[in-house]
Each structure stands twice: as structure tokens, then as C-alpha cells.
């Protein structure tokens, strides 16, 4: 968990109340954070990654002042239009397609406040931004910038500027190989033929996200009063929330928030939008989850203690809260606001004896059998590529695509696991044959009846690859497997474009289809750049368990 260092004097001024030391320690710990130490004028606190809004003195003090009742309720922030805009060129679509931007004016920076801003930026980069993969943040002295600002992408050799703390100008490619920050984060642009960058009306480069700012127009000093803030990445909602966290912290530091117009190729947006989100909640659900008997007025009071608003059965969620996605998240905050020390400990009225999951017991039996047959077990990822699931397998198996994948290699949830084993075969061609593999893995399909719209199940798949492999060989292995667990099955002829016609079948047991078996088609083998015949099967482990 990230640790933040708070200036005790600044913190208490923001909270508006000074607590005795022991009470301060107790309340910080009971707020759902881990107090490391209070020593002199420094408070060190570990903040859970799900609360990025608390990674600054301003954000932490905002949450704490609500919690102790000093400043309860939903905070209101005034956002005025700046009249300035950012133009997002279509060239960034394939490298870093989104940004959210704002201006904060009338700040009074000193060395302490500059350190606070740098700490917030870096902590957000590491946690919420996933080390800049998910979101990258730039903060610039606005007085050095000539709007409008353009966010575009060009070949790196054409992007020339002086990077932060450098004495010379470099092009973007040189920054990746020669500048310390470029070396650290250059992998985020690996394989990109164009790099994204912000540039103003006069041709000044502001930064190349997610790598580094310009030294000339991207460095905050004590003379800075107005700042331009941008967050860039792959999910606009994530970026907008990140921007909200920063601008509200700067507002609490004394600044005035101004919005900017974002001119995308296909739409216009205005950021930041600090209006709260409405989240309906069911009182019975919350009480059932918490084991309490709260009334609506109690929930309203507790929500205020956690910085929420309330309106006719709806919680008003602050725009800077990234962690409230479901009623269960509200239940967690209500538990904190109610007070962990106020829950009564109870001995359960039932006695239970732990036992191993039946599915895991079955998987162990299956794995023991297959290992005994000389088959090697492998583990593969749930995320994979659409081309591996469909194109290279010569089929159109429905897959669930990610909304904002950052790589074509991992842009879908897999619908079946045989392609995952094919990828292992492809990556190990240099080893001696035969290659016989099996593995358990989750597969996913759309299901409108589930809460998430996705149903997941666990499958077992196996492949034999080498000279002499055919349908008979792979069926012999399946015979041994089912015999070892006491399941009787049959094979019914079917057609599947990933397999050789006439040498593929449905595995049926107990009157239900539980899997697929066959010889992989030569064209599919060629797609994976393999040279030996391959037999494969895949079965649904949970369906097999239902037969036992």
C-alpha cells in the first residue's frame, strides 16, 4: 500500500480541528487506513489503493474532517469555464486516445506545496495509474503556454524538446534511450511508430505522455500561480476521475477550478465535471450485509460522516471517489462510518468443519492421472488475443472483448482454452518433441441473467503434439482420464472448423454435452506455425463434477 507523509500543521489546519494525540491516532486508524507513526510534525499513513482521493494532505484531511464530524457531508466545488480548449487529433487513437484537462488559477506555491503536488502526482501514477500504464498526469505552469493546446501523435524523431531536468534538446526516441525517466518508462511506448504529445499554439512541446514533461514549459516553480493539468490514457472515465482528484486537492490548496473544452474528432466534452453521482441503495441489503438494523436517518447521518450526500434513497457519491461502484462499496463505507468499535462481537450459532472444494478435489484427481500419463501441466492467462481465439483457430467462437485494451495480444476474455495450449506449443517449438500438455483455466461467455453480464466456468484441456498423433491417441488419453474418475462417456460426430472433418466429436456423458475432442486441422496448425499433427480435447470440469 502507498505511504503518504503528512505535514501535521497543514493537516490540522485543513481539518479545522486539533485532536489530542492519542485520539488522533485512534481516529486515523479507525478510518480504514493504517497509521504508521506520528513523529514530531510528520504523520505517516498507509492508504489503501482503492482510495486514491486520500493520497494528498488535502484529500486525506477532507475525508478525516468528515469522519470526525468537523466538516461532514458532501463537498461542493465551483467550476467556472475558462474559455480555453484542447484539440485531440485523430492521430492519437492508436497510441493514447483520451485525455481529460483543466486549469486551476490563483494558487500560491511555496516549496512545501510544490512537494505536496509532486507527492500526489507520483502516488497517483504508481497506484491509480498503474505505473503510468492506465493514466499519466502532467501539470504545467499555464502562463508559459499559448492555447489552444493540441494532443496529437507523430513519429518520435519529429518531436524535439528539452526534457525535464535536462540541459539539451532531444527527440522523443533519444529521450527513451538516454534520459533516466525515458529509460524507466520507455517500455510503455515500445513498438509504437508514433508517440503522443501535447503542443501549444506556438509549437512548444509540453510533454510526451506517459514519459516526461518539457523542462521549459512543464516545471512548476514558486512563481507559478495558474496550472494546466492533463491526464492521458485509455479510459476516459478513469482519466476524468483522476483529474477530479487533482483539481479538488488544488482547490483545497487555495486554487480556483476552471473547465476546458475537449474537441475530439467526433464529439466535444467539458472537463472537469464535479457533480456527484447518484447511487440508489437498498436499506435491507445494507443491513443484511452489516448485521445491523439501521434506519434511513441513520444511514443519512453515516453517509455524511463519510463525505457523501443523500437525496431520496440515493447516496450522492463525490466525483473524486473512484472506488464506489456497487452497493457493497457503500456498505463498506457505512461500516467505517458506523464505527468498527461499535459492532458487537458474536459467536456464530452454527458450527462448521472446513473441507476442500469438491471441484479442487476433482481437479487434483484429473491432474494426477494426466501427469501419470506423462503429460505436462501448464498455467495460462484468462486474457488473450482475439486472433488467437478465432482467426488462428479458423473459427468464429464468440468472445467477450475488453472495452479499452492496451494491447492486441490481450484484448478478449477467452471463450475456450485449447488456443491457450496452442500458444504454449508455438512458443516452445525449439524444445525436443513430442509436446504433450494439459491445463485448467477459466472461460467466459455472455450471460444476461448474471449480475455482471458474464458467466465463467472452469475447463480442462489437453493437447498431444508430435509424430503419430491422431484422434485415436487423444481418445486413449481421454479414456484413461474418465476411467480414473469413474465417468462413462460417448463420442458423437460433429463439425467444427478448427478440426479435421470426420475426426472431431462432441463428448457426451449423462445425456449432456461436456466437451469436444478431435484432430486439429492442418490449416490451423499452419496458422500457429507448427509442423506436427495435434490432437486435443476440452471438457467442462463443473459438468463432470455433476456426474459424480
Helices and strands as residue ranges (DSSP letters): E 2-7, H 8-15, H 21-30, E 34-39, E 42-47, G 52-54, H 57-67, E 79-88, G 90-92, E 98-105, H 111-126, E 135-141, G 142-144, E 149-154, G 156-158, E 160-161, E 170-171, H 172-178, H 180-185, G 186-189, E 195-199, E 205-208, E 212-213, E 227-233, H 236-252, E 256-263, E 268-271, E 277-280, H 283-290, H 296-305, E 309-311, E 314-317, H 327-338, G 340-342, H 358-372, E 376-377, E 383-384, H 386-386, I 387-391, E 400-401, G 408-410, E 412-413, H 418-427, E 435-446, E 454-465, H 471-485, E 490-493, E 499-509, E 512-520, H 522-527, E 534-540, H 541-547
